[in-house]
């Protein structure tokens, strides 16, 4: 029997770290704003992140330690990232399903990949469920990675998402009462692969507008154009097209600063090959100084619901070059706050970079437009909207 006033959230990435971690932290904040007793089940939260003042605290149930690092480092799993992700997420999902039998929440907010076992339990108990899907359809994700692996490496794709993960997430789509996506593109992608439109609801990403803000001093406009790329160096992110575009217009014209993980060994080799001779500075860690020292953000992704790096960059007053095959295109006004180009093509991306060079003295004003836009659709009001939407449709009344 469900206990009135209890809500469970299950997530798979440490809250507050990276795009998925921010999605988890914003969802936890929004649900906690409803004044209910909130239980979070997952890998915990990063030290700098906590619920804002005035928001009731959540009760954290941290998942057990996953696969031991030495096993990953020295076993066959180090070459099979897709299988590694599946084992991690399935293990977390099974743990959460065991824990939930003691909590008996009256509604659940669940993230894809770790939700299947909880969804099965909730369906049997008649508990309403919301599934958070930050990307497009999982099958589209897989198809893009397969195509890119053949194109650049000439071999079968063995990374995330694996075929078993695709099957797992598609079962989640079927069992969930409703699915949150972050953009019109995300909804269209889900529908293209057969998910019913009435099950899919668009609620955009949010960003901390206080932390992510324009620099006090405008970056210099001499020397090479200061461009930043934030995110992992994996096939889905399209980093290779950015490197090729920079080479096409001439390496001396652009200085690229990167904040993000290096990706798997194939992508690391591809990055080394295509980045040779370019002006590149890699700066893993905090992305904020990378944004604030740049003049332009490039998000060349091939698939993404609404990249968190985009709203971060826009909030920092950066104009952006984004692609059509992602929700990022919905956050940029062409010629006003950035450029929208086709995904997976070098020439249009190079043309956008050349236009940015020609309009270099206008980039600061374009960045101000970007900041103004993101304040309207990704600010604190979006958290309140997410909270109200969750409780109104979960059959649970939020407490004032």
VOPAGU-2260 file (C-alpha; in pm, 1 decimal, decimal comma):
REM VOPAGU-2260
SITE   aa  ch    i         X         Y         Z
SITE  UNK   A    0       0,0       0,0       0,0
SITE  UNK   A    1     136,4     345,6     -98,3
SITE  UNK   A    2     198,5     596,1     181,0
SITE  UNK   A    3      41,7     939,9     125,8
SITE  UNK   A    4     286,2    1226,7      76,0
SITE  UNK   A    5     584,3    1018,7     -33,0
SITE  UNK   A    6     756,3    1069,3    -368,7
SITE  UNK   A    7    1052,2     866,1    -496,7
SITE  UNK   A    8    1311,7     987,4    -747,4
SITE  UNK   A    9    1550,8     740,0    -909,3
SITE  UNK   A   10    1850,9     875,9   -1102,3
SITE  UNK   A   11    2170,5     724,3   -1239,1
SITE  UNK   A   12    2432,6    1002,7   -1234,5
SITE  UNK   A   13    2561,5    1194,3    -932,4
SITE  UNK   A   14    2338,0    1497,9    -886,8
SITE  UNK   A   15    2502,3    1827,1    -973,8
SITE  UNK   A   16    2778,9    1691,4   -1199,9
SITE  UNK   A   17    2758,7    1726,1   -1577,6
SITE  UNK   A   18    2448,9    1755,9   -1791,0
SITE  UNK   A   19    2274,0    1445,7   -1660,3
SITE  UNK   A   20    2372,3    1531,3   -1304,6
SITE  UNK   A   21    2221,6    1875,2   -1343,6
SITE  UNK   A   22    1903,1    1721,5   -1483,8
SITE  UNK   A   23    1885,8    1507,4   -1170,0
SITE  UNK   A   24    1948,0    1799,1    -934,6
SITE  UNK   A   25    1690,1    2022,7   -1104,0
SITE  UNK   A   26    1428,2    1745,1   -1095,8
SITE  UNK   A   27    1496,6    1679,8    -726,8
SITE  UNK   A   28    1464,2    2052,5    -655,7
SITE  UNK   A   29    1138,1    2082,2    -850,1
SITE  UNK   A   30     979,6    1780,1    -682,6
SITE  UNK   A   31    1095,7    1892,4    -335,8
SITE  UNK   A   32     934,3    2231,3    -398,5
SITE  UNK   A   33     599,1    2054,5    -376,3
SITE  UNK   A   34     643,4    2014,8      -1,8
SITE  UNK   A   35     610,6    1636,1      -1,3
SITE  UNK   A   36     838,6    1379,7     162,0
SITE  UNK   A   37    1092,5    1317,3    -114,3
SITE  UNK   A   38    1324,7    1016,6    -126,9
SITE  UNK   A   39    1610,9    1020,3    -377,9
SITE  UNK   A   40    1762,1     688,3    -483,1
SITE  UNK   A   41    2087,3     702,7    -676,4
SITE  UNK   A   42    2460,4     779,8    -662,0
SITE  UNK   A   43    2421,4    1081,0    -429,8
SITE  UNK   A   44    2512,1    1445,5    -486,4
SITE  UNK   A   45    2832,4    1635,3    -547,7
SITE  UNK   A   46    2965,0    1840,9    -258,1
SITE  UNK   A   47    2900,0    2187,5    -411,3
SITE  UNK   A   48    2536,8    2114,1    -493,3
SITE  UNK   A   49    2248,4    2126,8    -247,4
SITE  UNK   A   50    1881,4    2215,6    -247,2
SITE  UNK   A   51    1823,9    2593,1    -254,8
SITE  UNK   A   52    1726,9    2771,7      63,9
SITE  UNK   A   53    1359,8    2741,2     145,7
SITE  UNK   A   54    1316,9    2409,7     -35,0
SITE  UNK   A   55    1239,3    2119,0     202,2
SITE  UNK   A   56    1528,7    1873,1     226,9
SITE  UNK   A   57    1514,1    1540,1      47,6
SITE  UNK   A   58    1603,3    1208,7     209,6
SITE  UNK   A   59    1903,4    1066,7      28,1
SITE  UNK   A   60    1936,0     691,6     -17,3
SITE  UNK   A   61    2271,7     642,0    -186,4
SITE  UNK   A   62    2310,9     339,3    -408,6
SITE  UNK   A   63    2580,3      81,9    -327,1
SITE  UNK   A   64    2915,4     115,2    -493,0
SITE  UNK   A   65    2895,1     -14,0    -849,4
SITE  UNK   A   66    3150,1    -211,4   -1047,3
SITE  UNK   A   67    3492,1    -188,1    -887,2
SITE  UNK   A   68    3737,4      41,1   -1073,3
SITE  UNK   A   69    4001,5    -231,3   -1092,5
SITE  UNK   A   70    3755,0    -462,2   -1268,6
SITE  UNK   A   71    3683,6    -193,1   -1524,7
SITE  UNK   A   72    4053,7    -121,4   -1570,3
SITE  UNK   A   73    4179,5    -477,0   -1608,0
SITE  UNK   A   74    3888,3    -679,8   -1746,2
SITE  UNK   A   75    3723,2    -698,5   -2087,8
SITE  UNK   A   76    3480,2    -427,2   -1971,4
SITE  UNK   A   77    3738,0    -157,7   -2043,4
SITE  UNK   A   78    3674,6    -218,9   -2415,1
SITE  UNK   A   79    3295,5    -248,6   -2386,0
SITE  UNK   A   80    3158,6      78,4   -2252,7
SITE  UNK   A   81    2808,4      -8,2   -2365,5
SITE  UNK   A   82    2804,9    -327,4   -2161,3
SITE  UNK   A   83    2958,9    -143,7   -1866,0
SITE  UNK   A   84    2680,9     116,3   -1868,1
SITE  UNK   A   85    2417,0    -154,9   -1891,1
SITE  UNK   A   86    2555,8    -346,1   -1592,4
SITE  UNK   A   87    2575,9     -29,5   -1384,4
SITE  UNK   A   88    2226,3      95,5   -1467,2
SITE  UNK   A   89    2059,2    -242,3   -1433,8
SITE  UNK   A   90    2225,9    -296,2   -1097,2
SITE  UNK   A   91    2112,5      43,3    -973,3
SITE  UNK   A   92    1759,8     -19,7   -1098,8
SITE  UNK   A   93    1735,0    -353,2    -917,0
SITE  UNK   A   94    1863,7    -197,3    -595,2
SITE  UNK   A   95    1611,8      87,5    -618,5
SITE  UNK   A   96    1325,3    -157,9    -677,3
SITE  UNK   A   97    1418,6    -345,4    -358,7
SITE  UNK   A   98    1435,2     -23,2    -158,3
SITE  UNK   A   99    1105,4     104,3    -290,5
SITE  UNK   A  100     915,5    -189,5    -147,2
SITE  UNK   A  101     988,9     -44,2     196,6
SITE  UNK   A  102     907,2     317,2     104,7
SITE  UNK   A  103     581,6     262,6     -86,3
SITE  UNK   A  104     567,5     610,4    -246,3
SITE  UNK   A  105     247,4     742,6    -397,7
SITE  UNK   A  106     427,7     863,7    -713,9
SITE  UNK   A  107     766,7     823,1    -882,5
SITE  UNK   A  108     994,7    1046,2   -1091,6
SITE  UNK   A  109    1242,4     822,9   -1275,4
SITE  UNK   A  110    1529,2     873,5   -1519,0
SITE  UNK   A  111    1574,7     655,3   -1824,6
SITE  UNK   A  112    1816,2     361,2   -1813,8
SITE  UNK   A  113    1773,7     305,0   -1437,2
SITE  UNK   A  114    1392,5     301,5   -1428,0
SITE  UNK   A  115    1278,7     -34,9   -1565,6
SITE  UNK   A  116    1255,5    -231,8   -1241,3
SITE  UNK   A  117    1080,3      56,9   -1064,4
SITE  UNK   A  118     833,9      93,9   -1349,4
SITE  UNK   A  119     743,0    -272,9   -1325,6
SITE  UNK   A  120     683,2    -237,7    -952,1
SITE  UNK   A  121     479,6      80,8    -996,0
SITE  UNK   A  122     264,5     -72,0   -1268,9
SITE  UNK   A  123     179,0    -361,7   -1039,8
SITE  UNK   A  124      97,9    -128,4    -748,3
SITE  UNK   A  125     -95,2     128,2    -951,2
SITE  UNK   A  126     152,5     405,3    -865,1
SITE  UNK   A  127     174,3     688,6   -1125,6
SITE  UNK   A  128     513,6     734,0   -1291,4
SITE  UNK   A  129     700,1    1008,3   -1475,2
SITE  UNK   A  130     998,9     912,6   -1691,4
SITE  UNK   A  131    1264,5    1178,7   -1758,9
SITE  UNK   A  132    1426,3    1135,0   -2102,8
SITE  UNK   A  133    1700,1    1397,7   -2162,1
SITE  UNK   A  134    1783,0    1279,9   -2516,1
SITE  UNK   A  135    1586,7    1175,3   -2820,1
SITE  UNK   A  136    1466,9     819,5   -2870,0
SITE  UNK   A  137    1724,7     563,6   -2759,1
SITE  UNK   A  138    1709,7     385,5   -3095,5
SITE  UNK   A  139    1795,3     707,8   -3276,6
SITE  UNK   A  140    2089,8     750,6   -3037,9
SITE  UNK   A  141    2214,3     402,3   -3123,5
SITE  UNK   A  142    2170,4     445,3   -3499,3
SITE  UNK   A  143    2371,4     767,9   -3502,3
SITE  UNK   A  144    2657,3     610,4   -3307,0
SITE  UNK   A  145    2657,2     307,3   -3537,8
SITE  UNK   A  146    2678,6     525,5   -3846,1
SITE  UNK   A  147    2954,7     743,3   -3703,2
SITE  UNK   A  148    3157,1     440,7   -3592,9
SITE  UNK   A  149    3147,4     298,6   -3943,9
SITE  UNK   A  150    3230,9     636,1   -4094,2
SITE  UNK   A  151    3531,3     720,2   -3879,5
SITE  UNK   A  152    3658,5     385,4   -3753,0
SITE  UNK   A  153    3530,2     143,3   -4015,6
SITE  UNK   A  154    3400,1     -96,9   -3754,9
SITE  UNK   A  155    3094,4    -201,9   -3560,1
SITE  UNK   A  156    2994,5      21,0   -3270,6
SITE  UNK   A  157    3047,8    -130,9   -2923,5
SITE  UNK   A  158    2976,5     165,4   -2698,0
SITE  UNK   A  159    2672,8     306,4   -2522,5
SITE  UNK   A  160    2388,1     245,8   -2582,6
SITE  UNK   A  161    2427,5    -125,9   -2645,0
SITE  UNK   A  162    2147,5    -322,7   -2817,6
SITE  UNK   A  163    2045,8    -455,8   -2475,6
SITE  UNK   A  164    2025,2    -100,4   -2339,9
SITE  UNK   A  165    1806,4       1,1   -2633,5
SITE  UNK   A  166    1570,0    -284,7   -2553,1
SITE  UNK   A  167    1570,4    -190,5   -2184,4
SITE  UNK   A  168    1487,0     174,6   -2242,7
SITE  UNK   A  169    1216,6      95,2   -2496,7
SITE  UNK   A  170    1047,5    -113,1   -2228,1
SITE  UNK   A  171    1068,9     191,2   -2000,2
SITE  UNK   A  172     892,5     402,2   -2263,2
SITE  UNK   A  173     611,1     148,1   -2276,5
SITE  UNK   A  174     562,9     119,2   -1901,1
SITE  UNK   A  175     584,5     487,4   -1804,9
SITE  UNK   A  176     259,8     679,7   -1760,8
SITE  UNK   A  177     414,0     989,2   -1916,3
SITE  UNK   A  178     753,8    1095,9   -2044,5
SITE  UNK   A  179     925,6    1429,5   -1998,1
SITE  UNK   A  180    1143,7    1554,7   -2284,4
SITE  UNK   A  181    1333,1    1883,4   -2304,5
SITE  UNK   A  182    1249,5    2014,7   -2652,6
SITE  UNK   A  183    1017,0    1994,7   -2951,2
SITE  UNK   A  184    1293,9    1806,8   -3128,9
SITE  UNK   A  185    1300,6    1551,3   -2846,7
SITE  UNK   A  186     926,4    1493,9   -2875,4
SITE  UNK   A  187     937,7    1463,5   -3254,5
SITE  UNK   A  188    1222,5    1212,3   -3230,5
SITE  UNK   A  189    1029,5    1000,5   -2980,3
SITE  UNK   A  190     718,5    1006,4   -3198,0
SITE  UNK   A  191     919,0     912,1   -3507,8
SITE  UNK   A  192    1006,6     584,6   -3338,1
SITE  UNK   A  193     651,3     509,5   -3230,3
SITE  UNK   A  194     603,6     661,0   -2883,1
SITE  UNK   A  195     246,4     801,3   -2858,8
SITE  UNK   A  196     233,7    1181,5   -2869,9
SITE  UNK   A  197      -8,6    1204,6   -2577,5
SITE  UNK   A  198     245,8    1037,8   -2349,9
SITE  UNK   A  199     521,9    1292,9   -2423,1
SITE  UNK   A  200     544,0    1632,2   -2249,3
SITE  UNK   A  201     795,0    1911,4   -2315,8
SITE  UNK   A  202     951,7    2085,8   -2014,6
SITE  UNK   A  203    1278,9    2259,7   -2088,6
SITE  UNK   A  204    1612,8    2246,8   -1913,1
SITE  UNK   A  205    1699,7    2494,0   -1637,0
SITE  UNK   A  206    2023,3    2671,3   -1544,8
SITE  UNK   A  207    2163,8    2853,3   -1242,5
SITE  UNK   A  208    2159,1    3210,1   -1374,6
SITE  UNK   A  209    2356,8    3338,8   -1076,7
SITE  UNK   A  210    2650,3    3103,1   -1119,3
SITE  UNK   A  211    2651,4    3102,7   -1499,0
SITE  UNK   A  212    2672,6    3469,5   -1592,8
SITE  UNK   A  213    2864,8    3688,6   -1836,9
SITE  UNK   A  214    3216,7    3796,6   -1738,2
SITE  UNK   A  215    3262,2    4141,2   -1588,3
SITE  UNK   A  216    3522,9    4226,1   -1850,9
SITE  UNK   A  217    3456,1    4168,9   -2220,5
SITE  UNK   A  218    3702,9    3922,3   -2379,1
SITE  UNK   A  219    3958,1    4075,6   -2614,9
SITE  UNK   A  220    3879,2    4068,3   -2985,8
SITE  UNK   A  221    4235,4    4048,2   -3116,2
SITE  UNK   A  222    4425,5    3739,9   -3224,2
SITE  UNK   A  223    4252,8    3410,4   -3307,3
SITE  UNK   A  224    3878,9    3384,6   -3242,7
SITE  UNK   A  225    3829,9    3233,9   -2895,9
SITE  UNK   A  226    3594,3    2937,2   -2937,7
SITE  UNK   A  227    3490,8    2688,9   -2669,6
SITE  UNK   A  228    3354,0    2334,4   -2678,6
SITE  UNK   A  229    3220,7    2186,1   -2354,5
SITE  UNK   A  230    3132,2    1818,5   -2319,0
SITE  UNK   A  231    3267,8    1471,3   -2373,2
SITE  UNK   A  232    3463,5    1385,4   -2685,0
SITE  UNK   A  233    3235,9    1109,3   -2811,6
SITE  UNK   A  234    3083,2    1038,0   -3150,3
SITE  UNK   A  235    2736,1    1166,6   -3067,6
SITE  UNK   A  236    2871,4    1509,5   -2976,1
SITE  UNK   A  237    3012,0    1569,4   -3326,6
SITE  UNK   A  238    3349,5    1704,9   -3213,2
SITE  UNK   A  239    3525,9    1577,2   -3525,3
SITE  UNK   A  240    3318,1    1806,1   -3748,3
SITE  UNK   A  241    3426,1    2107,1   -3544,4
SITE  UNK   A  242    3793,2    2012,5   -3576,8
SITE  UNK   A  243    3759,1    1965,5   -3951,5
SITE  UNK   A  244    3573,2    2296,2   -3985,8
SITE  UNK   A  245    3850,6    2482,1   -3803,3
SITE  UNK   A  246    4108,6    2322,7   -4029,5
SITE  UNK   A  247    3902,6    2417,4   -4335,8
SITE  UNK   A  248    3904,6    2791,3   -4254,4
SITE  UNK   A  249    4266,5    2790,0   -4142,8
SITE  UNK   A  250    4402,8    2686,3   -3801,1
SITE  UNK   A  251    4555,3    3029,3   -3732,7
SITE  UNK   A  252    4211,5    3192,8   -3722,1
SITE  UNK   A  253    4065,5    2998,4   -3426,3
SITE  UNK   A  254    4182,2    2908,8   -3078,0
SITE  UNK   A  255    3970,3    2623,3   -2941,3
SITE  UNK   A  256    3940,7    2562,6   -2569,3
SITE  UNK   A  257    3781,1    2235,5   -2456,7
SITE  UNK   A  258    3635,5    2139,1   -2119,2
SITE  UNK   A  259    3526,9    1776,3   -2099,3
SITE  UNK   A  260    3618,5    1409,5   -2086,5
SITE  UNK   A  261    3842,5    1252,8   -2348,8
SITE  UNK   A  262    3603,0     975,6   -2455,0
SITE  UNK   A  263    3699,4     617,9   -2541,3
SITE  UNK   A  264    4031,4     524,4   -2698,2
SITE  UNK   A  265    3895,5     532,4   -3055,3
SITE  UNK   A  266    3763,6     885,6   -3006,6
SITE  UNK   A  267    4086,7     986,2   -2833,1
SITE  UNK   A  268    4284,7     870,4   -3138,1
SITE  UNK   A  269    4043,8    1049,0   -3372,2
SITE  UNK   A  270    4076,4    1366,9   -3168,9
SITE  UNK   A  271    4457,7    1346,9   -3175,2
SITE  UNK   A  272    4454,5    1287,3   -3550,6
SITE  UNK   A  273    4211,1    1564,2   -3644,2
SITE  UNK   A  274    4339,7    1809,6   -3384,8
SITE  UNK   A  275    4704,1    1788,9   -3492,8
SITE  UNK   A  276    4833,7    2134,7   -3584,2
SITE  UNK   A  277    4527,8    2319,6   -3450,8
SITE  UNK   A  278    4536,8    2572,1   -3167,9
SITE  UNK   A  279    4368,2    2366,8   -2895,5
SITE  UNK   A  280    4379,4    2392,3   -2519,2
SITE  UNK   A  281    4217,4    2115,3   -2317,4
SITE  UNK   A  282    4090,4    2220,3   -1975,9
SITE  UNK   A  283    3903,4    1940,1   -1797,4
SITE  UNK   A  284    3721,8    2049,3   -1485,0
SITE  UNK   A  285    3510,1    2354,9   -1414,5
SITE  UNK   A  286    3352,2    2483,7   -1734,8
SITE  UNK   A  287    3266,9    2832,7   -1604,4
SITE  UNK   A  288    3605,1    3000,0   -1676,8
SITE  UNK   A  289    3607,7    2834,7   -2019,0
SITE  UNK   A  290    3275,8    2999,8   -2105,0
SITE  UNK   A  291    3373,5    3336,0   -1960,8
SITE  UNK   A  292    3702,5    3356,0   -2149,9
SITE  UNK   A  293    3547,9    3262,5   -2487,6
SITE  UNK   A  294    3378,1    3467,8   -2757,1
SITE  UNK   A  295    3175,6    3186,9   -2913,7
SITE  UNK   A  296    3034,5    2847,3   -2810,5
SITE  UNK   A  297    3004,3    2562,9   -3060,2
SITE  UNK   A  298    2767,4    2270,0   -2992,4
SITE  UNK   A  299    2806,0    2039,8   -3297,7
SITE  UNK   A  300    2599,2    1755,5   -3149,0
SITE  UNK   A  301    2428,7    1497,4   -3367,8
SITE  UNK   A  302    2162,3    1407,0   -3111,2
SITE  UNK   A  303    2052,0    1566,2   -2784,1
SITE  UNK   A  304    1726,0    1670,7   -2623,7
SITE  UNK   A  305    1858,1    2009,9   -2509,6
SITE  UNK   A  306    2229,7    2016,3   -2424,2
SITE  UNK   A  307    2291,8    2160,0   -2080,2
SITE  UNK   A  308    2615,7    2311,7   -2208,0
SITE  UNK   A  309    2407,6    2528,1   -2440,0
SITE  UNK   A  310    2201,0    2691,8   -2166,5
SITE  UNK   A  311    2517,7    2731,1   -1956,7
SITE  UNK   A  312    2695,9    2904,3   -2243,0
SITE  UNK   A  313    2402,0    3127,2   -2332,5
SITE  UNK   A  314    2369,7    3224,1   -1966,5
SITE  UNK   A  315    2737,2    3327,0   -1974,6
SITE  UNK   A  316    2659,4    3563,1   -2261,9
SITE  UNK   A  317    2798,9    3354,4   -2546,6
SITE  UNK   A  318    2648,1    3338,9   -2893,2
SITE  UNK   A  319    2641,4    2978,7   -3014,6
SITE  UNK   A  320    2668,9    2768,0   -3326,3
SITE  UNK   A  321    2432,8    2470,7   -3291,1
SITE  UNK   A  322    2292,0    2197,8   -3513,6
SITE  UNK   A  323    1940,7    2124,1   -3635,3
SITE  UNK   A  324    1940,0    1765,4   -3504,0
SITE  UNK   A  325    1899,9    1855,8   -3139,6
SITE  UNK   A  326    1684,4    2069,8   -2917,8
SITE  UNK   A  327    1969,8    2321,8   -2910,5
SITE  UNK   A  328    1834,4    2481,6   -3226,8
SITE  UNK   A  329    1527,7    2594,8   -3029,6
SITE  UNK   A  330    1746,7    2803,1   -2797,3
SITE  UNK   A  331    1922,9    3008,8   -3066,2
SITE  UNK   A  332    1789,8    3288,2   -3286,2
SITE  UNK   A  333    1982,6    3285,9   -3616,2
SITE  UNK   A  334    2175,9    3608,3   -3674,8
SITE  UNK   A  335    2058,9    3738,8   -3334,2
SITE  UNK   A  336    2212,0    3501,8   -3079,5
SITE  UNK   A  337    2393,7    3249,0   -3297,2
SITE  UNK   A  338    2385,6    3017,5   -3596,6
SITE  UNK   A  339    2196,1    2694,9   -3673,7
SITE  UNK   A  340    2366,0    2451,7   -3914,8
SITE  UNK   A  341    2295,6    2097,1   -4037,7
SITE  UNK   A  342    2439,3    1821,9   -3818,6
SITE  UNK   A  343    2729,9    1608,4   -3932,7
SITE  UNK   A  344    2850,5    1842,0   -4208,0
SITE  UNK   A  345    3182,1    2026,7   -4216,1
SITE  UNK   A  346    3116,4    2296,7   -4476,7
SITE  UNK   A  347    2813,7    2467,5   -4313,0
SITE  UNK   A  348    2992,5    2466,9   -3977,8
SITE  UNK   A  349    3301,3    2621,7   -4138,1
SITE  UNK   A  350    3084,2    2887,7   -4303,3
SITE  UNK   A  351    2929,3    2975,6   -3966,0
SITE  UNK   A  352    3274,4    3010,5   -3810,0
SITE  UNK   A  353    3384,1    3235,4   -4096,7
SITE  UNK   A  354    3073,6    3449,9   -4048,5
SITE  UNK   A  355    3151,4    3475,4   -3677,7
SITE  UNK   A  356    3499,7    3596,9   -3768,3
SITE  UNK   A  357    3356,0    3859,1   -4001,3
SITE  UNK   A  358    3108,8    3971,8   -3734,3
SITE  UNK   A  359    3352,1    3941,1   -3447,8
SITE  UNK   A  360    3280,7    4284,9   -3303,9
SITE  UNK   A  361    2909,2    4198,4   -3296,2
SITE  UNK   A  362    2952,2    3879,8   -3093,0
SITE  UNK   A  363    2932,5    4055,4   -2757,5
SITE  UNK   A  364    2592,2    4204,8   -2845,9
SITE  UNK   A  365    2475,4    3867,3   -2976,7
SITE  UNK   A  366    2580,6    3717,9   -2645,2
SITE  UNK   A  367    2371,2    3974,1   -2459,4
SITE  UNK   A  368    2072,5    3861,9   -2668,1
SITE  UNK   A  369    2154,4    3501,8   -2575,6
SITE  UNK   A  370    2159,7    3586,0   -2205,2
SITE  UNK   A  371    1826,8    3767,5   -2229,3
SITE  UNK   A  372    1668,8    3473,8   -2413,0
SITE  UNK   A  373    1787,8    3207,7   -2168,5
SITE  UNK   A  374    1658,8    3409,9   -1873,9
SITE  UNK   A  375    1311,3    3375,4   -2024,0
SITE  UNK   A  376    1302,2    2999,0   -2083,9
SITE  UNK   A  377    1557,9    2836,4   -1852,3
SITE  UNK   A  378    1542,2    3039,9   -1533,3
SITE  UNK   A  379    1390,1    2972,1   -1189,0
SITE  UNK   A  380    1034,5    2993,0   -1325,1
SITE  UNK   A  381    1103,2    2672,9   -1518,2
SITE  UNK   A  382    1159,9    2483,6   -1191,5
SITE  UNK   A  383     823,4    2600,8   -1061,8
SITE  UNK   A  384     658,1    2495,1   -1387,7
SITE  UNK   A  385     817,5    2149,8   -1362,6
SITE  UNK   A  386     702,9    2115,8   -1001,1
SITE  UNK   A  387     345,4    2216,0   -1079,5
SITE  UNK   A  388     332,9    1990,7   -1385,4
SITE  UNK   A  389     463,0    1690,1   -1193,1
SITE  UNK   A  390     212,6    1717,4    -910,9
SITE  UNK   A  391     -86,2    1809,3   -1126,1
SITE  UNK   A  392     -39,2    1506,6   -1348,4
SITE  UNK   A  393      92,7    1261,6   -1092,6
SITE  UNK   A  394    -235,1    1269,5    -905,8
SITE  UNK   A  395     -61,6    1419,0    -601,9
SITE  UNK   A  396    -146,5    1762,5    -464,9
SITE  UNK   A  397     154,1    1977,1    -383,7
SITE  UNK   A  398     153,1    2132,1     -38,4
SITE  UNK   A  399     161,9    2508,4     -19,3
